[in-house]
Amino acid sequence: MAEVTLMGFGDTLQKSRVFLRISGWFRNWRECLVGTWHRLRFSCHTVPANCVLLAEPNAFHGEILPGFVAYFQELGYEVTVLTRYANWTDNPFCRFAKPPRRYCLTISGMRSVLRSRKIHEFEYVLITSARSFLQEYRYFWRYLDFLKTIPSGKHGYGLIEHDLSRASYKNFWDEISDDAPAAIQLREHTFLLTSRTWRGHKIPMLNPHSFGDVKHIGSEGKRVFVTVGGLNGKSRDFQTLFDALSQLGRQDEFELWVVGRVKAEGFAEKCPANVHATGYLSFAEMYTLLEKADFLLALLDPEAQAIYRDGCTSGTRQLALGFQLIPVIHQAFAEPYGFSDENAILQKDNDLAAAFRTALDLSPEQLQHKRDALQAEARRVHDISLQNLKQRLG
């Protein structure tokens, strides 16, 4: 087993499940306190009529929850949501006129709830991440396997799969038989954020791009680009960004806002003065900022981030559709996400600077045309997603 050395003490501990669990209690003490209280509240909770349950087992993916809740509310359902502490305290439903009832739970608390009899009182159960990353349990696999049960409501259950790519699942989906439980769950109960075909079976889309009462305000004067998710050498193509800004110039014509933590060495030294890193923002802060931007910079490399066109959907798609932000995205990702020259700025290989120029040279009328086309795409995605959900609900 792997060992962990405690610096300053010279002691070596087995990195066992017990050690991980105890360290998790200390690290997540707030979640433990709030989660214990909310677990008691849920046990006393009377499930209202016509209510569905959403559960997000990971301490991330909070940005997708509003969109799923919006679909169910549009269909006339009450909604109850189970989340971890990070998503509970940041509150992605801050722009909802009628926010769902929410409970903050620990890993074990959520499992206990989802294994309880009360689950069967809900009309439908949607697990919003089919795969979970639960460090304290050393568990990085399918969430239903972790539960060892299927939490099903009166009209069944659903799963949101975020990443079917080989990079995440290796050969798992290639090697299982058609009658394996996982294969049946994939065909009959799973949604993807962007539809794709598996063994001749189309897995339907349920794309969550509603964030409540948000509106497009846009910039005044300078054009504003925004990129969400921070910058680091592993997940974002920040070197391409630095090179493009250096080639482009025109600093007095636009601003670039980087939302999220920056872990790119030399970022401050390399970036011009019109680039601003906001650091980590709450959902309320991020929504306010996105409303004032014009363009959403994806920073996806077709080779380094190939999974985002092979079974995984970038958050760029949801944010662009929800906030009417014109995406600036590599052309390799355009078709799978419903983007084109009509509603986006498409970047060619190694030419991000040219994409910036195209965006800056748009007239107000051309910019509005792209926004109108993007809004039409958002309606199309909404209608298809809603119909797919209706079919599953019966």
Secondary structure, DSSP 8 states (H G I E B T S, - for coil): --EEEETTTTEEEE--HHHHHHHHHHHTHHHHHHHHHHHHHHHT----TTEEEEE--SS--GGGHHHHHHHHHHTT-EEEEEE-HHHHHH-TTTT-SS--EEEE--HHHHHHHHTSGGGGGSSEEEES-SEEEEGGGTEEEEHHHHHTS---BTTBEEEEESB--HHHHTTHHHHS-TTSHHHHHHHHHEEESS-EEETTEEE-B------SS------SSSEEEEEES-EETTTS-HHHHHHHHHHH--GGGEEEEEEB-EE-TTHHHHS-TTEEEEES--HHHHHHHHHT-SEEE----TTTTGGGGTTB--HHHHHHHHHT-EEEEEGGGHHHHT--TTTSEEE-TT-HHHHHHHHHT--HHHHHHHHHHHHHHHHHHHHHHHHHHHHHH-
